[in-house]
Amino acid sequence: MISRRNLIGSAGAAMALAACGNGVGGKGAATIDARVDETRNYLFNRYPGTRDLAGKALGVLYMPLVTEAGFGLGGAFGRGALRINDVTVDYYSAAKASIGFQIGAQQYAHALFFMTEAALADFRRSQGWAAGADLKYATPEQGGSIGKETTEIAPVVALVFGQSGLIAGATLSGTKYTRIIP
C-alpha cells in the first residue's frame, strides 16, 4: 500500500525530473532559439514532408525538448518558440500533469503546425492554450509525405518525434502552453 507521504514524494520527484535538462533555470532566448533551429533542421532533414507542411502553416510552435516523468503521478515540461515565417515571435512553456498507472521517464520533441488564421490567433490570444480535440496527430512516418488530407481536416497538426526513454507513448493531450519571457 502506498502512503500519502510516499505518493506526494513520488509526485514531487517526478515533477523535478521533468524539469531537468530542458531549459529551466534562465537559459534565455538565445538558447531556446538555438535549440529550435536544431530541432527544425532535424525535422526537415529526417522527415522532408515537414518542410512543405511548415511552408503551408501560418505559424509553427517548436518544442525542442520535453521531459516527462511519472510514478503514479507524473509531469512534463519543456520550452520552445513560436515562429511565423521562420522568425521567432513568442516563447512558450509546455506543462502537463497526469495521474494513473505510469512509471518511468522519457524525452521527446514536438511541433504544432497552425494551419488556419483562427487557430493561430486563438493560440496567441489565450492566457494558456491547452492541446485538445482540434489537434490532428501526424506520425513521424507521415513526415516524409504529409498529404493534403492531413493538412485540410484540422486547424492544428501535431508531430511528436525523437522519443527516448521508458514511458509508453507520448501524447500532447492535457498539455498547457503558456507564453513566457525567457
Buried (B, 14 or more C-beta within 10 A) or exposed (E): EEEEEEBEEBBEBBBEBBBEEBBBEEBEEEBBBEBBBBBBEBBBEEBEBBBEBBEEBBBBBBBBBBBBBBBBBBBBBBBBBBBBEEEBEBBBBBBBBBEEEBEBBBBBBBBBBBBBEEBBEBBBEEEEBBBEEEBBBBEBEBBEEBEEEBBEEBBBBBBBBBBEBEBEEBBBEEBBBBBBEB
